[in-house]
Amino acid sequence: MRLLLTYTFDWSVIGKSIQFFERGITVTLRITVFSLVFSLVLGLIVALVRMTPGPVGLIGFAYVQVFRALSLYVYILFIYFGVAALFGLNLDPLTAGIVSLTLLNSAYMAEIYRAAIQAIDPGQHEAARSLGLGHISTFANVVFPQAWRIALPSLVNQFTDIIKDSSVVALIGVGDLMYESIERVSFYQRPFEFYTADAAIYLTMVVIVAQLASRLEHHLRRHLR
Amino acid sequence: MAMIFLDAQYTLDWSVVTDRWRQFAEGAWVDVWVAVLGFGFACLLGLANAILRTSGVNLFSIPSFLYVQLMRGVPLYVMILWIYFGVANVLGINFTSFQAMVIALALTGSGYTTEIFRAGLNAIDKGQMEAARSIGLNRLLTYRHVILPQAFRIVVPPLGNTFIGLLKGATLMSVIAVPDMVFLANELNVTLFTPFEVFTAVAVILVVLVLFFSALVYLLERRLQIAT
Protein backbone atom coordinates (compact mmCIF):
# COMPACT_ATOMS: atom_id res chain seq x y z
CA MET A 1 0.00 0.00 0.00
CA ARG A 2 1.33 3.38 -0.95
CA LEU A 3 1.49 5.84 1.85
CA LEU A 4 0.62 9.48 2.06
CA LEU A 5 4.29 10.35 2.49
CA THR A 6 5.21 9.37 -1.03
CA TYR A 7 3.60 12.58 -2.28
CA THR A 8 5.70 15.71 -2.04
CA PHE A 9 3.67 18.87 -1.84
CA ASP A 10 4.78 21.85 -3.84
CA TRP A 11 2.82 24.91 -2.84
CA SER A 12 5.17 27.25 -4.69
CA VAL A 13 3.08 26.67 -7.84
CA ILE A 14 0.30 28.67 -6.21
CA GLY A 15 2.59 31.64 -5.64
CA LYS A 16 3.77 31.44 -9.24
CA SER A 17 0.16 31.57 -10.44
CA ILE A 18 -1.05 34.59 -8.47
CA GLN A 19 -1.78 36.61 -11.61
CA PHE A 20 -3.98 33.81 -12.97
CA PHE A 21 -5.88 33.63 -9.70
CA GLU A 22 -6.38 37.39 -9.75
CA ARG A 23 -7.70 37.27 -13.28
CA GLY A 24 -10.02 34.39 -12.45
CA ILE A 25 -11.34 35.96 -9.26
CA THR A 26 -12.09 39.21 -11.11
CA VAL A 27 -14.20 37.33 -13.65
CA THR A 28 -15.93 35.29 -10.93
CA LEU A 29 -16.82 38.48 -9.06
CA ARG A 30 -18.08 40.14 -12.21
CA ILE A 31 -20.37 37.21 -13.06
CA THR A 32 -21.69 36.88 -9.55
CA VAL A 33 -22.39 40.58 -9.02
CA PHE A 34 -24.21 40.92 -12.34
CA SER A 35 -26.23 37.79 -11.62
CA LEU A 36 -27.03 39.04 -8.12
CA VAL A 37 -28.34 42.38 -9.35
CA PHE A 38 -30.39 40.86 -12.18
CA SER A 39 -31.88 38.15 -9.99
CA LEU A 40 -32.76 40.68 -7.26
CA VAL A 41 -34.83 42.61 -9.81
CA LEU A 42 -36.28 39.61 -11.64
CA GLY A 43 -37.01 37.85 -8.35
CA LEU A 44 -39.10 40.78 -7.13
CA ILE A 45 -41.09 40.84 -10.37
CA VAL A 46 -41.69 37.08 -10.13
CA ALA A 47 -42.77 37.43 -6.50
CA LEU A 48 -45.31 40.11 -7.44
CA VAL A 49 -46.63 37.99 -10.31
CA ARG A 50 -46.83 34.98 -8.00
CA MET A 51 -48.88 36.92 -5.44
CA THR A 52 -51.37 38.17 -8.02
CA PRO A 53 -54.66 36.30 -7.57
CA GLY A 54 -56.00 34.21 -10.42
CA PRO A 55 -54.28 32.56 -13.39
CA VAL A 56 -51.50 35.17 -13.48
CA GLY A 57 -50.41 34.01 -10.05
CA LEU A 58 -50.26 30.44 -11.35
CA ILE A 59 -47.71 31.50 -13.93
CA GLY A 60 -45.55 32.88 -11.14
CA PHE A 61 -46.03 29.68 -9.16
CA ALA A 62 -45.04 27.53 -12.16
CA TYR A 63 -42.00 29.74 -12.80
CA VAL A 64 -40.77 29.27 -9.24
CA GLN A 65 -41.34 25.50 -9.23
CA VAL A 66 -39.72 24.83 -12.58
CA PHE A 67 -36.86 27.32 -12.46
CA ARG A 68 -35.81 26.18 -8.99
CA ALA A 69 -35.78 22.54 -10.05
CA LEU A 70 -32.94 22.79 -12.55
CA SER A 71 -29.28 22.64 -11.66
CA LEU A 72 -26.95 25.33 -12.92
CA TYR A 73 -25.04 22.91 -15.14
CA VAL A 74 -28.24 21.81 -16.89
CA TYR A 75 -29.25 25.49 -17.28
CA ILE A 76 -25.94 26.33 -18.86
CA LEU A 77 -26.03 23.42 -21.30
CA PHE A 78 -29.63 24.15 -22.19
CA ILE A 79 -29.07 27.85 -22.78
CA TYR A 80 -25.54 27.93 -24.16
CA PHE A 81 -26.01 24.99 -26.54
CA GLY A 82 -29.75 24.30 -26.82
CA VAL A 83 -31.47 27.67 -26.90
CA ALA A 84 -28.60 29.30 -28.77
CA ALA A 85 -28.75 26.67 -31.54
CA LEU A 86 -32.54 26.77 -31.78
CA PHE A 87 -32.68 30.51 -32.31
CA GLY A 88 -29.38 30.76 -34.15
CA LEU A 89 -28.00 33.02 -31.44
CA ASN A 90 -24.31 33.64 -31.10
CA LEU A 91 -24.31 33.59 -27.31
CA ASP A 92 -21.01 34.24 -25.57
CA PRO A 93 -20.29 31.99 -22.57
CA LEU A 94 -20.26 34.89 -20.11
CA THR A 95 -23.79 35.97 -21.07
CA ALA A 96 -25.01 32.38 -20.98
CA GLY A 97 -23.54 32.01 -17.48
CA ILE A 98 -25.13 35.20 -16.19
CA VAL A 99 -28.52 34.36 -17.73
CA SER A 100 -28.40 30.87 -16.18
CA LEU A 101 -27.44 32.13 -12.74
CA THR A 102 -30.12 34.83 -12.94
CA LEU A 103 -32.93 32.47 -13.93
CA LEU A 104 -32.06 29.95 -11.22
CA ASN A 105 -31.63 32.48 -8.43
CA SER A 106 -34.58 34.68 -9.36
CA ALA A 107 -36.82 31.72 -8.50
CA TYR A 108 -35.24 31.37 -5.07
CA MET A 109 -35.33 35.11 -4.48
CA ALA A 110 -38.98 35.32 -5.50
CA GLU A 111 -39.78 32.98 -2.62
CA ILE A 112 -37.72 35.07 -0.20
CA TYR A 113 -39.50 38.26 -1.28
CA ARG A 114 -42.87 36.57 -1.06
CA ALA A 115 -42.25 35.30 2.47
CA ALA A 116 -41.10 38.79 3.51
CA ILE A 117 -44.05 40.58 1.93
CA GLN A 118 -46.50 38.12 3.49
CA ALA A 119 -44.87 38.68 6.86
CA ILE A 120 -46.00 42.30 6.85
CA ASP A 121 -49.17 42.79 8.89
CA PRO A 122 -52.17 43.25 6.52
CA GLY A 123 -53.15 46.17 8.78
CA GLN A 124 -50.30 48.15 7.25
CA HIS A 125 -51.84 47.76 3.83
CA GLU A 126 -55.33 48.55 5.08
CA ALA A 127 -54.17 51.63 6.99
CA ALA A 128 -52.29 53.00 3.99
CA ARG A 129 -55.26 52.39 1.74
CA SER A 130 -57.65 54.07 4.15
CA LEU A 131 -55.35 57.10 4.22
CA GLY A 132 -55.99 57.41 0.51
CA LEU A 133 -52.79 55.90 -0.93
CA GLY A 134 -53.18 53.95 -4.17
CA HIS A 135 -52.26 50.28 -4.54
CA ILE A 136 -48.89 51.05 -6.09
CA SER A 137 -48.03 53.77 -3.63
CA THR A 138 -49.03 51.55 -0.72
CA PHE A 139 -46.73 48.83 -1.93
CA ALA A 140 -43.82 51.10 -2.82
CA ASN A 141 -43.93 53.36 0.23
CA VAL A 142 -45.39 51.24 3.00
CA VAL A 143 -45.21 47.50 2.44
CA PHE A 144 -42.01 47.09 0.44
CA PRO A 145 -39.68 49.17 2.66
CA GLN A 146 -40.66 46.97 5.59
CA ALA A 147 -40.52 43.72 3.63
CA TRP A 148 -37.11 44.66 2.24
CA ARG A 149 -35.67 44.75 5.76
CA ILE A 150 -36.91 41.24 6.41
CA ALA A 151 -35.77 39.90 3.06
CA LEU A 152 -32.33 41.48 2.84
CA PRO A 153 -30.33 39.05 5.03
CA SER A 154 -31.74 36.02 3.19
CA LEU A 155 -31.14 37.70 -0.16
CA VAL A 156 -27.52 38.34 0.73
CA ASN A 157 -27.24 34.72 1.85
CA GLN A 158 -28.47 33.70 -1.58
CA PHE A 159 -25.41 35.49 -2.92
CA THR A 160 -23.23 32.78 -1.32
CA ASP A 161 -25.01 30.20 -3.48
CA ILE A 162 -24.45 32.33 -6.58
CA ILE A 163 -20.73 32.47 -5.81
CA LYS A 164 -20.50 28.71 -5.35
CA ASP A 165 -22.64 27.85 -8.37
CA SER A 166 -20.71 30.26 -10.57
CA SER A 167 -17.76 27.83 -10.56
CA VAL A 168 -19.66 25.71 -13.09
CA VAL A 169 -19.42 28.39 -15.82
CA ALA A 170 -15.80 27.30 -16.34
CA LEU A 171 -17.26 24.29 -18.16
CA ILE A 172 -18.35 26.44 -21.11
CA GLY A 173 -15.09 28.34 -21.17
CA VAL A 174 -15.78 31.46 -19.13
CA GLY A 175 -12.37 32.48 -17.76
CA ASP A 176 -13.37 32.41 -14.11
CA LEU A 177 -11.40 31.18 -11.10
CA MET A 178 -12.06 27.50 -11.87
CA TYR A 179 -11.19 27.89 -15.52
CA GLU A 180 -7.85 29.51 -14.73
CA SER A 181 -7.13 26.85 -12.10
CA ILE A 182 -7.89 23.95 -14.42
CA GLU A 183 -5.54 25.48 -16.96
CA ARG A 184 -2.81 25.79 -14.34
CA VAL A 185 -3.42 22.22 -13.18
CA SER A 186 -2.81 20.90 -16.68
CA PHE A 187 0.33 23.02 -16.84
CA TYR A 188 1.87 22.04 -13.49
CA GLN A 189 0.12 18.68 -12.90
CA ARG A 190 -0.58 19.74 -9.32
CA PRO A 191 -4.34 19.18 -8.84
CA PHE A 192 -4.24 18.94 -5.05
CA GLU A 193 -2.46 22.24 -4.51
CA PHE A 194 -4.60 24.20 -6.95
CA TYR A 195 -7.98 22.80 -5.99
CA THR A 196 -7.17 23.26 -2.31
CA ALA A 197 -6.36 26.90 -3.07
CA ASP A 198 -9.67 27.22 -4.96
CA ALA A 199 -11.56 25.73 -2.06
CA ALA A 200 -9.90 28.24 0.27
CA ILE A 201 -10.71 31.17 -2.03
CA TYR A 202 -14.37 30.23 -2.48
CA LEU A 203 -14.67 29.56 1.23
CA THR A 204 -13.24 32.99 2.02
CA MET A 205 -15.67 34.71 -0.33
CA VAL A 206 -18.61 32.78 1.09
CA VAL A 207 -17.63 33.47 4.70
CA ILE A 208 -17.24 37.20 4.00
CA VAL A 209 -20.68 37.40 2.38
CA ALA A 210 -22.29 35.32 5.14
CA GLN A 211 -20.73 37.62 7.77
CA LEU A 212 -22.08 40.60 5.88
CA ALA A 213 -25.54 39.04 5.89
CA SER A 214 -25.50 38.45 9.62
CA ARG A 215 -24.25 41.99 10.31
CA LEU A 216 -26.99 43.38 8.08
CA GLU A 217 -29.58 41.35 9.92
CA HIS A 218 -28.28 42.68 13.22
CA HIS A 219 -28.28 46.24 11.89
CA LEU A 220 -31.77 46.09 10.38
CA ARG A 221 -33.28 44.69 13.56
CA ARG A 222 -31.72 47.25 15.88
CA HIS A 223 -35.00 49.15 16.27
CA LEU A 224 -36.62 45.98 17.61
CA ARG A 225 -34.32 45.69 20.60
CA MET B 1 -41.33 12.27 -37.35
CA ALA B 2 -42.74 15.76 -37.51
CA MET B 3 -40.22 18.41 -38.46
CA ILE B 4 -40.68 22.04 -37.61
CA PHE B 5 -38.68 24.60 -39.53
CA LEU B 6 -37.76 27.79 -37.78
CA ASP B 7 -36.35 30.90 -39.36
CA ALA B 8 -33.02 30.13 -37.73
CA GLN B 9 -32.74 27.00 -39.88
CA TYR B 10 -32.60 24.70 -36.88
CA THR B 11 -34.61 21.57 -37.60
CA LEU B 12 -36.23 20.04 -34.58
CA ASP B 13 -36.06 16.27 -34.57
CA TRP B 14 -37.36 14.82 -31.35
CA SER B 15 -36.79 11.26 -32.51
CA VAL B 16 -33.22 11.70 -31.26
CA VAL B 17 -34.71 11.65 -27.78
CA THR B 18 -37.77 9.44 -28.23
CA ASP B 19 -35.77 6.67 -29.94
CA ARG B 20 -33.39 6.65 -26.99
CA TRP B 21 -35.84 7.05 -24.13
CA ARG B 22 -34.45 3.92 -22.51
CA GLN B 23 -30.90 5.34 -22.49
CA PHE B 24 -32.18 8.60 -21.02
CA ALA B 25 -34.07 6.69 -18.34
CA GLU B 26 -30.96 4.68 -17.48
CA GLY B 27 -28.93 7.89 -17.34
CA ALA B 28 -31.48 9.53 -15.05
CA TRP B 29 -31.38 6.43 -12.85
CA VAL B 30 -27.61 6.91 -12.43
CA ASP B 31 -28.25 10.48 -11.23
CA VAL B 32 -30.85 9.32 -8.72
CA TRP B 33 -28.75 6.38 -7.51
CA VAL B 34 -25.63 8.50 -6.96
CA ALA B 35 -27.74 11.12 -5.18
CA VAL B 36 -29.26 8.43 -2.95
CA LEU B 37 -25.85 6.98 -2.05
CA GLY B 38 -24.36 10.42 -1.44
CA PHE B 39 -27.35 11.39 0.67
CA GLY B 40 -27.13 8.19 2.74
CA PHE B 41 -23.48 8.80 3.60
CA ALA B 42 -24.20 12.51 4.16
CA CYS B 43 -26.84 11.54 6.74
CA LEU B 44 -24.48 9.19 8.60
CA LEU B 45 -21.68 11.78 8.60
CA GLY B 46 -24.08 14.55 9.54
CA LEU B 47 -25.62 12.63 12.43
CA ALA B 48 -22.23 11.69 13.90
CA ASN B 49 -21.06 15.25 13.48
CA ALA B 50 -24.19 16.74 15.02
CA ILE B 51 -23.80 14.54 18.10
CA LEU B 52 -20.22 15.80 18.46
CA ARG B 53 -21.40 19.35 17.89
CA THR B 54 -24.09 19.19 20.58
CA SER B 55 -21.85 17.29 23.01
CA GLY B 56 -20.91 20.50 24.81
CA VAL B 57 -17.25 19.46 24.74
CA ASN B 58 -15.23 22.13 22.94
CA LEU B 59 -12.64 19.60 21.80
CA PHE B 60 -15.38 18.02 19.65
CA SER B 61 -17.75 20.87 18.93
CA ILE B 62 -15.22 23.37 17.54
CA PRO B 63 -13.75 21.06 14.86
CA SER B 64 -17.29 20.02 14.03
CA PHE B 65 -18.30 23.66 13.57
CA LEU B 66 -15.32 24.31 11.29
CA TYR B 67 -16.14 21.18 9.30
CA VAL B 68 -19.64 22.48 8.62
CA GLN B 69 -18.36 25.86 7.47
CA LEU B 70 -15.83 24.20 5.21
CA MET B 71 -18.26 21.78 3.59
CA ARG B 72 -20.90 24.44 3.03
CA GLY B 73 -18.45 27.01 1.71
CA VAL B 74 -16.77 24.95 -0.99
CA PRO B 75 -18.57 24.60 -4.35
CA LEU B 76 -19.49 21.05 -5.37
CA TYR B 77 -17.53 21.40 -8.60
CA VAL B 78 -14.36 22.22 -6.67
CA MET B 79 -15.06 19.32 -4.31
CA ILE B 80 -15.42 16.87 -7.20
CA LEU B 81 -12.16 17.92 -8.87
CA TRP B 82 -10.36 18.10 -5.52
CA ILE B 83 -11.30 14.52 -4.65
CA TYR B 84 -11.06 12.90 -8.06
CA PHE B 85 -7.78 14.51 -9.07
CA GLY B 86 -6.26 16.13 -5.97
CA VAL B 87 -6.86 13.74 -3.10
CA ALA B 88 -6.51 10.70 -5.36
CA ASN B 89 -3.10 12.03 -6.40
CA VAL B 90 -1.90 12.70 -2.87
CA LEU B 91 -3.08 9.41 -1.40
CA GLY B 92 -2.10 7.42 -4.47
CA ILE B 93 -5.61 5.95 -4.64
CA ASN B 94 -7.40 5.68 -7.94
CA PHE B 95 -11.00 6.42 -7.15
CA THR B 96 -13.41 5.45 -9.87
CA SER B 97 -15.25 8.53 -11.04
CA PHE B 98 -18.42 7.03 -9.57
CA GLN B 99 -16.83 6.69 -6.11
CA ALA B 100 -15.40 10.21 -6.32
CA MET B 101 -18.83 11.62 -7.13
CA VAL B 102 -20.51 9.82 -4.24
CA ILE B 103 -17.80 11.03 -1.84
CA ALA B 104 -18.10 14.61 -3.11
CA LEU B 105 -21.87 14.60 -2.66
CA ALA B 106 -21.58 12.98 0.77
CA LEU B 107 -19.10 15.59 1.98
CA THR B 108 -21.01 18.57 0.57
CA GLY B 109 -24.28 17.17 1.86
CA SER B 110 -22.87 16.45 5.31
CA GLY B 111 -22.37 20.18 5.90
CA TYR B 112 -26.10 20.66 5.54
CA THR B 113 -27.22 17.47 7.28
CA THR B 114 -25.07 18.28 10.32
CA GLU B 115 -26.92 21.55 10.79
CA ILE B 116 -30.28 19.85 10.29
CA PHE B 117 -29.56 17.11 12.82
CA ARG B 118 -28.15 19.67 15.24
CA ALA B 119 -31.34 21.71 15.05
CA GLY B 120 -33.36 18.52 15.46
CA LEU B 121 -31.39 17.37 18.50
CA ASN B 122 -31.50 20.82 20.08
CA ALA B 123 -35.25 20.93 19.67
CA ILE B 124 -35.68 17.92 21.96
CA ASP B 125 -36.36 18.99 25.51
CA LYS B 126 -33.41 18.48 27.87
CA GLY B 127 -35.77 16.77 30.30
CA GLN B 128 -36.03 13.83 27.90
CA MET B 129 -32.34 13.07 28.26
CA GLU B 130 -32.42 13.60 32.02
CA ALA B 131 -35.50 11.43 32.45
CA ALA B 132 -34.10 8.60 30.33
CA ARG B 133 -30.76 8.73 32.14
CA SER B 134 -32.42 8.77 35.54
CA ILE B 135 -34.41 5.61 34.77
CA GLY B 136 -31.13 3.87 34.01
CA LEU B 137 -30.63 4.10 30.26
CA ASN B 138 -27.07 4.86 29.24
CA ARG B 139 -26.23 7.63 26.78
CA LEU B 140 -26.22 5.37 23.74
CA LEU B 141 -29.56 3.78 24.56
CA THR B 142 -31.05 7.19 25.32
CA TYR B 143 -30.07 8.43 21.88
CA ARG B 144 -31.26 5.24 20.24
CA HIS B 145 -34.66 4.95 21.90
CA VAL B 146 -35.57 8.41 23.19
CA ILE B 147 -33.83 11.30 21.44
CA LEU B 148 -33.41 10.12 17.83
CA PRO B 149 -37.00 8.92 17.28
CA GLN B 150 -38.27 12.34 18.33
CA ALA B 151 -35.66 14.27 16.38
CA PHE B 152 -36.47 12.20 13.28
CA ARG B 153 -39.82 13.94 12.80
CA ILE B 154 -38.25 17.36 12.92
CA VAL B 155 -35.46 16.59 10.48
CA VAL B 156 -37.40 14.85 7.71
CA PRO B 157 -38.60 17.92 5.76
CA PRO B 158 -35.25 19.73 5.66
CA LEU B 159 -33.43 16.46 4.91
CA GLY B 160 -35.77 15.99 1.97
CA ASN B 161 -34.72 19.38 0.66
CA THR B 162 -31.07 18.44 1.08
CA PHE B 163 -31.66 15.30 -0.95
CA ILE B 164 -33.21 17.37 -3.73
CA GLY B 165 -30.19 19.68 -3.62
CA LEU B 166 -27.88 16.68 -3.94
CA LEU B 167 -29.92 15.30 -6.84
CA LYS B 168 -29.46 18.60 -8.64
CA GLY B 169 -25.76 18.50 -7.76
CA ALA B 170 -25.50 14.95 -9.10
CA THR B 171 -26.06 16.27 -12.63
CA LEU B 172 -22.47 17.54 -12.46
CA MET B 173 -21.08 14.00 -12.50
CA SER B 174 -20.45 14.00 -16.22
CA VAL B 175 -17.52 16.40 -15.65
CA ILE B 176 -15.56 13.39 -14.39
CA ALA B 177 -17.20 11.13 -16.98
CA VAL B 178 -19.75 9.21 -14.93
CA PRO B 179 -22.24 8.16 -17.62
CA ASP B 180 -25.44 9.84 -16.42
CA MET B 181 -28.16 11.52 -18.49
CA VAL B 182 -26.15 14.73 -18.94
CA PHE B 183 -23.19 12.68 -20.18
CA LEU B 184 -25.48 10.98 -22.68
CA ALA B 185 -26.91 14.32 -23.82
CA ASN B 186 -23.42 15.76 -24.27
CA GLU B 187 -22.38 12.75 -26.34
CA LEU B 188 -25.47 12.94 -28.53
CA ASN B 189 -24.95 16.65 -28.99
CA VAL B 190 -21.39 16.13 -30.18
CA THR B 191 -22.20 13.26 -32.54
CA LEU B 192 -25.59 14.34 -33.92
CA PHE B 193 -25.61 18.09 -33.20
CA THR B 194 -29.07 18.18 -31.69
CA PRO B 195 -28.41 20.38 -28.64
CA PHE B 196 -31.91 21.70 -28.17
CA GLU B 197 -33.65 18.31 -28.14
CA VAL B 198 -31.19 16.49 -25.90
CA PHE B 199 -30.72 19.27 -23.34
CA THR B 200 -34.46 19.95 -23.24
CA ALA B 201 -34.93 16.25 -22.50
CA VAL B 202 -32.42 16.46 -19.65
CA ALA B 203 -34.05 19.61 -18.26
CA VAL B 204 -37.53 18.07 -18.40
CA ILE B 205 -36.37 14.85 -16.72
CA LEU B 206 -34.66 16.82 -13.95
CA VAL B 207 -37.71 19.03 -13.34
CA VAL B 208 -39.97 15.96 -13.20
CA LEU B 209 -37.62 14.18 -10.77
CA VAL B 210 -37.27 17.21 -8.52
CA LEU B 211 -41.00 17.90 -8.45
CA PHE B 212 -41.68 14.20 -7.78
CA PHE B 213 -39.32 14.14 -4.80
CA SER B 214 -40.66 17.49 -3.55
CA ALA B 215 -44.15 16.06 -3.55
CA LEU B 216 -42.90 12.98 -1.73
CA VAL B 217 -41.25 15.13 0.95
CA TYR B 218 -44.42 17.16 1.28
CA LEU B 219 -46.56 14.05 1.78
CA LEU B 220 -44.10 12.59 4.30
CA GLU B 221 -44.08 15.89 6.18
CA ARG B 222 -47.87 15.88 6.42
CA ARG B 223 -47.96 12.28 7.55
CA LEU B 224 -45.50 12.94 10.34
CA GLN B 225 -47.43 16.01 11.41
CA ILE B 226 -50.66 14.08 11.80
CA ALA B 227 -48.90 11.50 13.90
CA THR B 228 -47.74 14.07 16.46
Interface residues (C-beta under 8 A of the other chain):
Chain A: R2 L3 L4 T6 Y7 F9 Q65 V66 R68 A69 L70 S71 Y73 V74 Y75 L77 F78 F81 G82 V83 A84 A85 L86 F87 G88 T160 I163 K164 D165 S167 V168 A170 L171 M178 I182 V185 P191 F192 E193 F194 Y195 T196 D198 A199 Y202 L203 V206 V207
Chain B: L6 D7 A8 Q9 Y10 L12 Q69 L70 R72 G73 V74 P75 L76 Y77 V78 M79 L81 W82 F85 G86 V87 N89 V90 L91 G92 K168 G169 T171 L172 V175 V182 A185 N186 N189 F193 P195 F196 E197 V198 F199 T200 V202 A203 L206 V207 V210 L211 S214
